[in-house]
Amino acid sequence: MKIIIIGTAYPYRGGLAAYNERLAREFVSEGNEVSILTFSLQYPGFLFPGKSQYIDGPAPEGLKIERRVNSVNPLNWLNLGLRIRREKPDILIFKYWLPFMAPCFGTIAWLARKNKHTRVIAIFDNVIPHEKRVGDRLFTKYFTSAIDGAIAMSASVLDDLSQFRKDVPARLNPHPVFDNFGASVGREMALGSLGLNPTYSYLLFFGFIRKYKGLDLLIEAFADERLRNKKLKLIIAGEFYEDDTPYREQVKKYSLENDVIFFDRFINDNEVAAFFSSADLIVQPYRSATQSGVTQIAYHFEKPMLVTDVGGLREIVPDHKCGYVVDPDPSAIFNAISDYFVNNRKEAFTKNVTEEKAKYSWNQMTASITKVYNNCI
């Protein structure tokens, strides 16, 4: 088939770009003709909370990526939609995560599908965003009215989609394993590359930091006196997308300066293996979530996880098998951390993670998209 993916890709950075590029590679490996149309402008600078939208380094090999999409220019949407209508791809895929993109994506989709050949399929990270804004529902309604089928990456997202469309084929398919960050490295080598002491055990909080990620809950749990003198440290690896002052003051309040290690910057793809290979437990103390790419990086590196019982995280991490599912509450987070280290759960949980990750393959995702497409035609 001829497939066009519209969304974030090189030279943009982050999990969305990694996802779209990995999906494209899987479709290519199956014999399809695939191109990615990414942004010439993704966010105006004043709307982007991080330091940079771009990644350093060369373009990924073996992928056709064009910078064609301007998220705020309606003339660009019209021209691109008409171009795709003429090209007649079999499938036009949008990776949807934020209502801000709905006017752009929806207009391109409406125009493209008027050729009566192209089927528009959306992969939904979120239907209803974590951080709500005026106009979200109106924008999402516009975009969902322009699709022919959908993939939801958690049951909660599938349920949210039903509020907007019940008349299109839709499938639940969890986020596949993020296997594009290289292989695990030896623990001591990984710790050495990060300048960390191998005589300690490490918790890892990974990814950009916003209020809904619940880092403050984790710091509060980690401050419990019962974890002191346990040879345990917390790594916080990711860029702050909000003011970092409250978190640093919280660390100072509990005198944790020697036990909490900040890598407060964007973590490049070639560094991911070192962070996950160093960690004994991946902790995601989120206040809200639908699904998470971090869990799928953890599966790739075969690391047990602690997640909170929000959104679709429970669906991905079997409780007391591959880790813990707890309330988004410091005492519950502390209890799980304590149980993991006091009762030496690492070996058993790691074995279970290794077995569980087989469920999350990329060819399963492409098969789901193909099934939705076949139900559209």
Secondary structure as UniProt FT lines:
FT   STRAND          2..6
FT   TURN            10..11
FT   HELIX           15..29
FT   TURN            30..31
FT   STRAND          33..41
FT   HELIX           45..47
FT   TURN            61..62
FT   STRAND          65..70
FT   TURN            71..72
FT   HELIX           74..87
FT   STRAND          91..96
FT   HELIX           99..101
FT   HELIX           102..112
FT   HELIX           113..115
FT   STRAND          119..124
FT   TURN            134..135
FT   HELIX           136..144
FT   TURN            145..146
FT   STRAND          149..152
FT   HELIX           155..161
FT   TURN            162..164
FT   STRAND          170..172
FT   HELIX           187..194
FT   TURN            198..199
FT   STRAND          201..206
FT   HELIX           211..213
FT   HELIX           215..222
FT   HELIX           225..227
FT   TURN            228..229
FT   STRAND          232..237
FT   HELIX           245..253
FT   TURN            254..255
FT   TURN            257..259
FT   STRAND          260..263
FT   HELIX           269..278
FT   STRAND          281..284
FT   HELIX           293..300
FT   TURN            301..302
FT   STRAND          305..308
FT   TURN            311..312
FT   HELIX           313..316
FT   TURN            320..322
FT   STRAND          323..326
FT   HELIX           330..342
FT   TURN            343..344
FT   HELIX           346..356
FT   HELIX           357..359
FT   HELIX           362..376
//
